[in-house]
Structures are given as structure tokens and as C-alpha cells.
Amino acid sequence: MGSALAIDGGTAVVPSGTVRTWPEFTDSDRAAVLRVFANNQLHTNAAPFAQELQAKWAEYCGVKHCLVTNGGTGALHIALAAAGVRAGDEVITSAYSYWATAASILHQNAIPVFADVDPQTTTIDPARIEEMITDQTTAILPVDIHGVPADMDAVRAVAQKHGLLVVSDCCQAHGAAYKGQRVGGLADISGFSLNRSKNLTGGEGGLVTTSSDEHQRRCEAILRFQNVEDDEGTVAFSGLGFNYRPHEFVNALALSQLERLPTLNERRKEMAGYLTQSLTELAGVAGPRVPEYADPVYFSYLWEARPDELGLDVPAGTLRKGLCRALAAEGVPARPAQPRPVPGEGVFQAKLGYGRGCPWRCHAREVTYRVEDYPSTLKVCTSRAFLGGVYPPNDLNLMTHYVEAFAKVLGQIDRVLELAEEE
Ligand SMILES: Cc1ncc(COP(=O)(O)O)c(C=O)c1O
């Protein structure tokens, strides 16, 4: 019998206040934002920080063009609109993602069709994509979830076979690589988020990348109401556009953070690598499985509850619940991750879009959303949990405490299972 669990009055392994929050700000970040006042230009893609961020991000991703936007969801919406997705078209995306991915499809008045994931990588299963394609499908939207790139060669092969465009959701994967190539340059058009939680952050904001001149031209127009100026400077509106203009405070902060992105990503990888190796040595839990093709950037660190390794005949969700409760009391921020496949969310169950049944009514075929059609996503949703704090300014020292806490609670598994049953 080990020392008493913190939930039962024992001493917590991680003292309260130890886990620090993301992001970390430096004097350079502060100075960069203050320089915006000196420039006296606050917005548009022509402003100096926007221009510099666009040039640097395009170079970083190995693409020809980049546009900054005011959010990741907007970046994806712009990309889908520029890819030619029309009202009522079907776009195939992953059942496992933050729901903003599917929202960006609805924002184009198009219809999300979900494909199940590969349970190992938790990214979209290319074999499932093909069976979802209909004559209404116009694009595929894979997601680099938790910083792990989707299997892009396989996704692109399906797209090519069926004449579809690929728009990539890289919102959680700044700097991740697929077979040695950075995400952002692996699809026809890609979108990133710069929101507060992301590996590269400006507080809010987004980025669109492409190497196609034509897609860049369309993205640029859609981002700013599709207004075009003639030689005399007269503005005309040439089509439906939106306001996804960026803000210079955001651009300045993101640019300053970009200087440190490689170092910060390396620190995430070091912490994640240590955790995964250490959890392998503990029966009942495991870290994320990294596909051979991927160099992930651990936007979030997920671990898995494995009751079979402990000879327990309980669902993974039960063990996860007990472990999360016990770990949280030990000062380890552990909590269940995505609760259900995205098609199980109320918006899809009730088909709440633009009202009057749109976008689903702009469409000949009835699309149904049944969670049981996504067995691998369901399995991932019930067995995995987030581990907070696996990012700078936290360090390996904190990770050793996390491992100590896992070992402590796993050593008292009967009590952990009782906790799972308590209200
Ligand atoms: C996978 C994924 N897609 C899209 C988004 C949308 O990004 P934003 O919050 O910047 O609109 C996010 C971030 O929240 C995300 O994690």
C-alpha cells in the first residue's frame, strides 16, 4: 500500500500553483506589440506586420503564399470558399476534431460528411474517406489533430482519383512535419489558428497557405468582401465575400512568437517523449502512438486508459474516469478529451444551420449523422484523456512529478475504480 491518495487526504504529488499556463510572454513580445503604435497602421493584409508574418510563414511552410486572417475558423472557411465549395456540396472531414473544423464547412453553406479515424493515429482514416464520396463531394478536409499530421499521401491519392481538392486543417500543428515536409504545404490550401492556446499564438488570428496563384487570388478577395479596385481607385464588389481582416497587434505578437516556435516545439517534444517512454513502463496507461511518417508537435498530450493491461474487466472509460479524478487531486491536470464524435454534437443531431433546414435542404441526398457509424472515433473518445501543462514554461522536472503521480494512483487501482463509481 503506497501513501494515501490526495483525494483521500494524502499529500498531492504536484503542489498547487506548480503547473504554469501557456503561452509564455517575453520582453520582445511586449516590444513588438508596442511597435504597432509607432507604425500607426492597425489592420489589413497590407500593414507591415501582416506582410512580414505572411512572408515568414510562407517560407517556414515551404509554400508560395500566405494570408493572415482574424481566426482559424475563418481561415478554413476562406480556403473552402476559394477551393470552389458551393452551397449544398459535401465536404468529407474527420469525426474526431474540435468542432470548428465542421463549422467552417457549414459557414460555406455546405454539408459536412464525417469519416471515421484510424484508432492508432486518431487522424482521418483514408480508407474510410473513399466510401463516403458521392457525386456531391467537392473537397476533403483532413485535420492534423493534437499536432499529429494526417496521412496526407493517402488522402491526396483518394482526392486525385476522384478529382477533389484537399483543404487541410493545420490549426493544431504549427511546425509538425509529414515525411519531412512541414504541414501547411501538403494540401491545395491549408488553414492555421493563432488563438491563445495554439503552438503559435497571437491571442486570436489565423493563417491561410497555398502555392497556387489562383487560390491565393481567390482567398485574398474572399477575405475582404471580394472588393476590387479599378485603376482610378473605384471599389466594386465582385462576389460574396467576408470580413476576415487581421489586426496588427495580433500579427506583431505572432511574429515575435514565431522567432521562438522551433525552440518551444522542441521543448514540447522533449516533455512528450519523456512522458510517453515513462508511461510505457506503467501497466494500465499509454501515451499517444506516433505514426512513422510523422514528426508531431504535441499541441495537446493525450494518454490512454488500458484496463486490459491490469487484467481489469471494466470499460476504458471507467478506468479513465477514476484515474482523472485521482490524478486531478494529485495536482495533475488530467481530464477526458473530446466527449463524442463530432457528428454526435447537437448541431448535427438537430441539423441546426441557417434555419429553414439549410444547408441540408440545398441538397438532393439525405445525410445522416449516427455516432455508431464511427466506432474508432468512439473508442478514442472513451479511452483518451488530456494531460495539461505539457508545454513551456513547464519542464521535464514537472513531467517527472506527473509520472510519479501516475505510478502512485495506479498502485491503488481498487480505490481508483471506486472513485470512478462515485457521483
Ligand atoms: C482543429 C481546429 N480547427 C479549427 C480551429 C478554429 O480556430 P479558431 O479558434 O482560431 O477559429 C481550432 C481552434 O480552436 C482547432 O483546434
The ligand as a Gaussian input file, in Angstrom:
#p B3LYP/6-31G(d) Opt

LIG

0 1
 C       -8.669000      21.590000     -35.110000
 C       -9.140000      23.021000     -35.063000
 N       -9.753000      23.537000     -36.143000
 C      -10.166000      24.815000     -36.165000
 C       -9.981000      25.656000     -35.090000
 C      -10.504000      27.060000     -35.156000
 O       -9.565000      28.026000     -34.884000
 P      -10.007000      29.429000     -34.247000
 O      -10.338000      29.181000     -32.810000
 O       -8.803000      30.303000     -34.410000
 O      -11.182000      29.919000     -35.027000
 C       -9.330000      25.180000     -33.952000
 C       -9.063000      26.023000     -32.773000
 O       -9.796000      26.306000     -31.929000
 C       -8.901000      23.818000     -33.934000
 O       -8.296000      23.311000     -32.852000

